[in-house]
């Protein structure tokens, strides 16, 4: 922010640092400007499946792009200052480039992969998980080629390797692209050489992430994230994995024009499964890690959606399937409303139906049972009418509709409606909205005392952390101290509430919530359903509080 590149603290993500130096230099600092790079990465992530249209199919690539565009986790992390979405975009770009180079032997794909790797090494430690997955997959192809008859996977890699060795200049050009992108991103265009050290620290961070983390999330946390937010992608991706595991012939699994081809479906399945296992065994489990699983599942889901749509069209039941899906969709909404009414009803509430008094919870269960029975009747009627093709086609369409609505609702909550609500499973620990009130209060005090909203001299305790530093970045006359051990020489001071400050009776303080935390563990069954459907539960606990101390206020 202040142009002092040497002041970047330990733990800085060099790629993000470089991006924000560029943005702040050109446009000034701000909450929206600080997030420009993750937002751009989110857009690029959505566009990248188009580079695999020759593998996924044109419709499959479009479907995968749509799924990534509405993915709750992808949208959330593209709106936050976090390197996870950048790692996901670089990882997918690397995979797209490598597959295209293996298929066509054109250097453009190799250059794309090299540039993506160079940038990814500066954006986060998650890139090393993807590199591990790539190396292990190649090793498995080699071992399969040794113990069984030669397959198209290892043969395609050998052909690509031969093309690479045949062009001696290609090695140097790809290495130059890798070195240039890494160097420019890590060192902020040579203005911050220590950024290379920060990039190297990401390797150690990745290795340490496998160690147990005190107070970290339990192993079930990433699974809950996927089920809570990415149910559409998970269900469609698992269906495609099941289809692949069913044993269809390789030429049916890999739609292409012929030749020796890398088995992309096998790689995507391997990517998703290994990434999920890595997240489970890691001691450090941030919510952003699920992106490493969501991306390959979205590609698989897009490929499966194109196959399913072709099957529906070939079955010649499209119009009838649409009517069945609409009827089932209405019944599904009815079931959802009954469940919502159940979780909102109190234990002793009663309703009267035809003169009969019943507990409200029992009534809603009965009504939900009626809706479920009607769904079964609808399925039987569809089977009798046009056979299993109509039932499967209509069922597939209604699943898309219902899970699509669920995913849109899951995306809207943490990204737009409840961006600072710790009760969102993807957030859990959030910066309190009261921090803005704290900044406004200090600005009003500065205006009253100094005639300007940012010129009041203040003393800030360094332990208040980066959030407070960000909101006070406009105050040029602030003195940051390691510890307030004596009365400050300024009219105002800022510290954490837990500190016992020796400032006597001269100062009066007002507290503002700084960090809020909420954990779902220990909720009852009814409370869990209410939280999943409505995000209604107990209020988050205040984990940290910042205090604004003002001299002479009563």
C-alpha positions in Angstrom: 0.0 0.0 0.0 2.8 2.4 0.9 5.2 1.3 -1.7 7.6 -0.3 0.7 8.2 -3.6 -0.9 10.8 -4.7 1.7 8.1 -4.6 4.3 6.2 -7.6 3.1 5.8 -9.9 6.1 6.6 -13.5 6.4 3.8 -15.7 5.0 3.0 -13.3 2.1 1.6 -14.9 -1.0 4.0 -13.4 -3.6 1.6 -13.6 -6.6 -1.2 -11.8 -4.7 1.3 -9.3 -3.4 2.4 -8.5 -6.9 -1.2 -8.2 -8.2 -2.1 -5.8 -5.4 1.0 -3.7 -5.9 0.0 -3.3 -9.5 -3.7 -2.5 -8.7 -2.9 -0.1 -5.8 -0.3 1.7 -7.9 -2.7 2.3 -10.8 -6.1 2.7 -9.0 -5.4 3.2 -5.3 -6.3 0.9 -2.4 -9.8 -0.4 -1.7 -11.8 -3.5 -0.7 -12.9 -4.2 -4.3 -9.6 -3.4 -5.9 -7.8 -5.7 -3.5 -9.9 -8.6 -4.9 -9.4 -8.0 -8.6 -7.0 -10.8 -9.1 -9.1 -13.6 -7.5 -12.1 -12.2 -9.5 -10.1 -12.4 -12.8 -9.0 -16.0 -11.9 -12.7 -16.9 -11.3 -13.6 -15.7 -14.8 -10.6 -17.6 -16.3 -11.5 -20.8 -14.5 -15.0 -20.6 -16.1 -13.5 -20.2 -19.6 -10.8 -22.9 -19.4 -13.1 -26.0 -20.0 -13.5 -24.6 -23.6 -9.9 -25.7 -24.1 -11.0 -29.4 -23.6 -14.0 -29.3 -25.9 -12.4 -31.9 -28.1 -12.4 -34.2 -25.1 -15.5 -33.3 -23.1 -17.6 -32.5 -26.2 -18.7 -28.9 -27.0 -21.8 -29.3 -24.9 -19.9 -30.9 -22.1 -17.4 -28.0 -22.1 -20.2 -25.5 -21.9 -21.9 -27.5 -19.2 -18.7 -27.6 -17.2 -18.2 -23.9 -17.6 -21.7 -23.3 -16.4 -21.2 -25.5 -13.3 -18.0 -23.6 -12.4 -19.7 -20.3 -13.0 -22.4 -21.1 -10.4 -20.2 -23.2 -8.1 -20.7 -21.8 -4.5 -17.1 -22.4 -3.6 -15.7 -21.0 -6.9 -17.9 -17.9 -6.6 -17.0 -17.4 -2.9 -13.3 -17.6 -3.3 -13.3 -15.5 -6.4 -14.7 -12.7 -4.2 -12.2 -13.1 -1.4 -8.5 -12.2 -1.1 -7.3 -15.8 -1.1 -4.9 -17.7 -3.4 -7.1 -20.8 -3.6 -9.1 -19.7 -6.7 -5.8 -18.6 -8.4 -4.3 -22.1 -7.7 -7.4 -23.7 -9.1 -7.3 -21.6 -12.3 -3.6 -22.2 -12.8 -4.0 -25.9 -12.1 -6.7 -26.3 -14.6 -4.8 -24.2 -17.2 -1.8 -26.5 -16.7 -3.9 -29.6 -17.3 -5.6 -28.1 -20.3 -2.3 -27.1 -21.8 -0.7 -30.5 -21.2 -3.6 -32.5 -22.6 -3.7 -30.2 -25.7 0.1 -30.7 -26.2 -0.1 -34.5 -25.8 -3.0 -34.5 -28.3 -1.7 -32.1 -31.0 2.0 -31.7 -30.2 1.5 -28.0 -30.8 3.8 -25.8 -28.6 1.0 -23.5 -27.6 -0.3 -26.0 -25.1 3.1 -26.5 -23.6 3.6 -22.7 -23.2 0.2 -22.4 -21.5 1.1 -25.2 -19.1 4.5 -23.6 -18.3 3.0 -20.2 -17.7 0.3 -21.6 -15.5 2.9 -23.6 -13.5 5.1 -20.5 -13.1 2.2 -18.4 -11.8 0.7 -21.3 -9.7 4.0 -21.6 -7.8 3.5 -18.1 -6.5 -0.2 -18.3 -5.6 -0.4 -21.0 -3.0 0.8 -24.3 -1.7 -2.2 -26.2 -3.3 -0.3 -26.3 -6.6 2.0 -28.9 -5.1 -0.9 -31.2 -4.5 -1.8 -31.0 -8.2 1.8 -31.6 -9.2 1.8 -34.7 -7.0 -1.4 -35.9 -8.6 0.1 -35.5 -12.1 3.4 -37.2 -11.3 1.6 -40.2 -9.6 -0.8 -40.6 -12.5 2.1 -40.7 -15.0 3.8 -43.2 -12.8 0.7 -45.4 -12.7 0.4 -45.3 -16.5 4.0 -46.4 -16.8 3.5 -49.3 -14.3 0.4 -50.3 -16.1 2.3 -50.4 -19.4 4.9 -52.7 -17.7 2.6 -55.2 -16.2 0.0 -55.3 -18.9 -0.2 -54.8 -22.6 0.7 -51.3 -23.8 -2.2 -48.9 -23.5 -3.0 -45.6 -25.2 -2.2 -43.6 -22.1 1.5 -44.3 -21.8 1.9 -44.6 -25.6 0.5 -41.1 -26.1 2.9 -39.7 -23.5 5.8 -41.4 -25.3 4.8 -39.9 -28.6 4.5 -36.4 -27.0 7.9 -36.9 -25.3 9.4 -37.8 -28.7 8.0 -34.6 -30.3 9.4 -32.6 -27.4 12.8 -34.1 -27.8 12.7 -33.6 -31.5 12.4 -29.8 -31.2 15.5 -28.8 -29.2 14.4 -25.1 -29.0 11.0 -26.0 -27.5 12.6 -27.0 -24.2 14.3 -23.6 -23.9 11.3 -21.6 -24.9 9.0 -23.5 -22.4 11.6 -23.1 -19.7 11.9 -19.4 -20.4 8.1 -19.0 -20.2 8.1 -20.8 -16.8 11.0 -18.8 -15.5 9.7 -15.5 -16.7 6.2 -15.9 -15.3 7.5 -17.2 -12.0 10.2 -14.5 -11.6 7.9 -11.6 -12.6 5.1 -12.8 -10.3 7.3 -13.7 -7.4 9.6 -10.7 -7.4 7.0 -8.0 -8.4 8.7 -7.3 -11.7 12.2 -7.4 -9.9 11.1 -4.7 -7.3 10.7 -7.3 -4.5 13.5 -9.9 -4.8 12.6 -11.5 -1.5 9.4 -12.7 -3.0 11.3 -15.7 -4.3 11.9 -16.7 -0.7 8.2 -16.3 0.1 7.4 -18.5 -2.9 9.9 -21.1 -1.6 8.1 -21.0 1.8 5.0 -22.3 0.1 6.7 -25.7 -0.2 7.2 -25.9 3.5 3.7 -24.7 4.1 2.4 -27.6 1.9 4.5 -30.1 3.8 3.4 -28.8 7.2 -0.2 -28.9 6.2 -0.1 -32.7 6.7 0.8 -32.3 10.4 -1.9 -32.2 13.0 -3.3 -28.7 13.6 -4.4 -27.8 17.1 -7.9 -26.5 17.0 -8.3 -27.4 13.3 -11.4 -28.7 11.6 -12.2 -32.4 11.8 -11.8 -34.8 8.8 -15.6 -34.6 8.1 -15.4 -30.9 7.5 -14.4 -31.1 3.7 -17.1 -33.7 3.1 -19.7 -31.5 4.7 -18.6 -28.6 2.6 -19.0 -30.6 -0.6 -22.5 -31.8 0.5 -23.6 -28.4 1.7 -22.5 -26.3 -1.2 -21.5 -28.5 -4.2 -24.3 -31.1 -4.2 -25.1 -30.6 -7.9 -21.5 -31.0 -9.0 -20.8 -33.9 -6.6 -23.9 -35.8 -7.7 -23.4 -35.3 -11.4 -19.7 -36.0 -11.1 -20.3 -39.2 -9.1 -22.8 -40.4 -11.7 -20.2 -39.9 -14.5 -17.6 -41.7 -12.4 -20.0 -44.6 -11.9 -20.6 -44.7 -15.7 -16.9 -44.8 -16.3 -16.4 -47.6 -13.7 -19.2 -49.6 -15.3 -16.7 -50.9 -17.8 -17.5 -49.2 -21.1 -15.0 -49.6 -23.8 -12.3 -46.9 -24.0 -13.5 -45.5 -27.3 -16.8 -44.8 -25.7 -15.3 -43.3 -22.7 -13.0 -41.0 -24.6 -14.8 -39.2 -27.4 -12.2 -38.1 -29.8 -11.3 -38.5 -33.5 -8.9 -41.4 -33.1 -5.2 -42.0 -32.5 -3.4 -42.7 -29.2 -5.0 -40.5 -26.6 -4.4 -39.8 -22.9 -7.4 -41.2 -20.9 -8.7 -37.9 -19.7 -11.7 -39.4 -17.9 -9.4 -41.7 -15.9 -7.2 -38.7 -15.0 -10.1 -36.6 -13.9 -11.4 -39.4 -11.7 -7.9 -39.9 -10.3 -7.5 -36.1 -9.7 -10.8 -35.9 -7.8 -10.3 -39.0 -5.6 -6.6 -38.2 -4.7 -7.4 -34.6 -4.0 -10.2 -35.6 -1.7 -7.9 -38.1 0.1 -5.2 -35.5 0.5 -7.6 -33.1 2.1 -8.9 -35.8 4.5 -5.4 -36.8 5.7 -4.1 -33.2 6.0 -4.0 -31.7 9.4 -4.8 -28.2 8.0 -8.2 -28.2 6.3 -9.2 -24.8 5.1 -12.5 -24.5 3.2 -10.6 -23.4 0.1 -9.1 -26.9 -0.4 -12.4 -28.2 -1.7 -11.7 -26.4 -5.0 -9.1 -29.0 -5.8 -12.0 -31.6 -5.8 -14.7 -29.4 -7.3 -12.8 -28.6 -10.5 -12.3 -32.2 -11.8 -15.8 -33.1 -10.7 -17.2 -30.2 -12.6 -15.5 -31.4 -15.8 -16.7 -34.9 -15.2 -20.2 -33.6 -14.6 -20.2 -31.5 -17.8 -19.1 -34.5 -19.8 -21.8 -36.6 -18.2 -24.5 -34.0 -18.8 -23.8 -34.0 -22.6 -24.0 -37.8 -22.6 -27.2 -37.8 -20.7 -28.8 -35.1 -22.9 -27.8 -37.1 -26.1 -29.4 -40.2 -24.5 -32.7 -38.3 -23.7 -32.9 -37.0 -27.3 -32.2 -40.5 -28.7 -35.0 -42.0 -26.5 -37.5 -39.6 -28.2 -39.2 -38.8 -24.9 -38.1 -35.2 -24.5 -41.5 -33.6 -24.3 -43.0 -36.2 -22.0 -39.9 -36.1 -19.8 -40.3 -32.3 -19.5 -43.9 -32.7 -18.2 -42.9 -35.4 -15.8 -40.0 -33.3 -14.5 -42.2 -30.3 -14.0 -44.7 -32.3 -12.0 -42.0 -33.9 -9.9 -40.4 -30.5 -9.4 -43.6 -29.1 -8.0 -43.9 -32.1 -5.6 -40.2 -31.6 -4.6 -40.9 -27.9 -3.7 -43.9 -29.0 -1.7 -41.8 -31.5 0.2 -39.2 -28.8 0.9 -41.8 -26.4 2.3 -43.2 -29.1 4.6 -39.7 -29.8 5.9 -39.1 -26.1 6.5 -42.4 -25.8 8.3 -41.4 -28.8 10.5 -38.1 -27.3 11.6 -39.7 -23.9 12.3 -42.5 -25.4 14.4 -42.2 -25.4 18.2 -42.5 -28.7 20.1 -45.9 -28.0 21.6 -47.5 -26.2 18.7 -50.8 -27.7 17.4 -53.0 -27.4 14.3 -56.6 -28.3 13.8 -57.7 -30.3 10.7 -61.4 -31.2 10.3 -61.9 -30.8 14.0 -59.0 -33.0 14.9 -56.2 -31.4 16.9 -52.7 -32.7 16.0 -49.1 -31.7 16.9 -47.8 -29.4 14.2 -44.7 -31.5 13.7 -46.8 -34.6 13.2 -49.0 -32.8 10.7 -46.0 -31.7 8.6 -44.7 -35.2 8.6 -48.0 -36.5 7.4 -48.2 -33.9 4.6 -44.6 -34.6 3.6 -45.5 -38.3 3.4 -48.4 -37.5 1.1 -46.0 -35.6 -1.2 -43.6 -38.5 -1.2 -46.4 -41.0 -2.0 -47.4 -38.8 -4.9 -43.9 -38.8 -6.2 -43.8 -42.6 -6.2 -47.2 -42.7 -8.0 -45.8 -40.2 -10.6 -42.8 -42.5 -11.1 -45.0 -45.6 -11.5 -47.3 -43.7 -14.0 -44.2 -42.6 -16.1 -43.0 -46.2 -16.2 -46.3 -47.5 -17.3 -46.8 -44.7 -19.9 -43.5 -44.9 -21.8 -41.3 -47.3 -19.9 -38.0 -46.8 -18.1 -36.7 -44.3 -20.6 -39.3 -41.8 -19.6 -38.7 -42.4 -15.9 -35.0 -42.0 -16.1 -35.2 -39.0 -18.4 -37.7 -37.2 -16.3 -35.8 -38.1 -13.1 -32.6 -36.7 -14.6 -34.3 -33.4 -15.5 -35.9 -32.9 -12.1 -32.6 -33.7 -10.3 -31.0 -31.0 -12.4 -33.7 -28.5 -11.5 -33.9 -29.3 -7.8 -30.1 -29.5 -7.2 -29.6 -26.5 -9.4 -31.9 -24.4 -7.2 -30.2 -25.8 -4.1 -26.7 -24.9 -5.4 -27.9 -21.4 -6.4 -29.2 -20.8 -2.9 -26.0 -22.2 -1.4 -24.0 -19.9 -3.7 -26.0 -16.8 -2.9 -25.7 -17.1 0.9 -21.9 -16.8 1.6 -21.1 -14.7 -1.5 -23.9 -12.1 -1.4 -26.5 -12.4 1.3 -24.4 -13.4 4.4 -20.8 -12.6 3.4 -19.8 -11.9 7.1 -22.0 -14.5 8.8 -19.8 -17.1 10.6 -22.8 -19.5 10.6 -22.0 -20.2 6.9 -20.0 -23.5 6.9 -17.6 -22.1 4.3 -16.8 -19.1 6.6 -17.1 -20.2 10.3 -14.7 -17.5 11.4 -15.5 -14.1 10.0 -14.6 -10.4 10.3 -17.4 -8.8 12.2 -19.5 -6.0 10.4 -18.8 -3.9 13.5 -15.3 -3.3 12.2 -16.8 -0.9 9.7 -18.6 0.9 12.6 -15.3 1.1 14.4 -13.6 2.7 11.3 -16.5 5.1 10.9 -16.4 6.1 14.6 -12.7 6.8 14.4 -13.2 8.8 11.2 -15.9 10.9 12.8 -13.7 11.5 15.8 -10.8 12.6 13.5 -13.2 15.0 11.7 -14.3 16.5 14.9 -10.9 16.8 16.5 -8.6 17.5 13.5 -10.9 18.8 10.9 -10.3 15.8 8.5 -11.4 12.2 8.6 -7.9 10.8 8.4 -5.5 13.2 10.0 -6.0 12.5 13.7 -2.8 11.2 15.4 -3.6 7.7 16.9 -1.6 5.0 18.6 -2.3 1.4 17.4 -1.2 -1.8 19.2 0.4 -4.1 16.6 -1.5 -7.1 18.1 -4.7 -5.9 16.7 -3.7 -7.6 13.4 -4.0 -7.0 9.7 -7.8 -6.4 9.6 -7.5 -3.3 11.8 -4.4 -2.2 9.9 -6.3 -2.4 6.6 -9.2 -0.3 7.9 -6.8 2.3 9.3 -4.6 2.4 6.2 -5.7 6.0 5.4 -4.6 7.4 8.8 -1.1 8.7 8.0 -0.4 10.0 11.5 -0.7 6.6 13.3 2.0 5.2 15.5 2.1 1.4 15.6 3.7 0.0 18.8 4.4 -3.6 19.8 2.8 -3.1 23.1 0.9 -0.3 24.9 2.9 -0.4 28.2 2.3 3.3 29.0 -0.2 6.0 28.3 -0.2 7.0 24.6 0.8 10.5 23.6 -2.2 10.8 21.2 -5.8 11.6 21.7 -6.9 8.1 20.6 -5.6 4.6 20.8 -6.6 1.2 19.5 -6.0 -2.1 21.2 -7.6 -5.6 21.7 -10.1 -5.9 24.5 -8.3 -8.7 26.2 -5.3 -6.4 27.0 -4.9 -4.9 30.4 -3.7 -1.4 29.4 -2.1 1.0 32.0 -3.8 4.1 30.6 -5.5 5.1 33.9 -8.7 7.0 34.1 -7.7 9.5 31.4 -9.1 7.3 28.5 -12.5 5.9 27.9 -13.0 2.9 25.6 -15.7 1.6 23.3 -15.5 -2.1 22.2 -16.3 -3.4 18.7 -16.5 -7.0 17.7 -13.5 -7.8 15.5 -13.7 -11.6 14.9 -16.7 -13.9 15.2 -16.7 -17.7 15.3 -19.4 -20.3 15.1 -19.1 -24.1 15.0 -21.9 -26.6 14.0 -20.5 -29.5 16.0 -23.0 -30.5 18.8 -26.2 -29.3 17.1 -29.3 -31.6 17.4 -30.9 -33.2 14.4 -33.7 -30.6 14.1 -31.2 -27.7 14.6 -28.9 -29.1 11.9 -31.8 -29.3 9.4 -32.9 -25.7 10.2 -29.3 -24.6 9.8 -28.9 -26.4 6.4 -32.2 -25.1 5.0 -32.5 -21.6 6.5 -29.0 -20.8 8.1 -30.9 -20.1 11.3 -29.2 -21.1 14.6 -27.6 -19.6 17.6 -25.6 -16.3 17.1 -21.9 -16.5 16.4 -19.6 -16.0 19.4 -17.3 -12.9 19.5 -13.8 -14.3 19.4 -11.9 -11.0 19.3 -12.9 -7.5 20.2 -11.1 -4.2 19.3 -11.3 -1.2 21.6 -11.2 2.4 20.6 -9.8 4.5 23.5 -10.4 8.2 23.5 -8.9 10.8 25.9 -11.3 12.7 28.0 -14.6 11.1 26.8 -17.2 10.3 29.4 
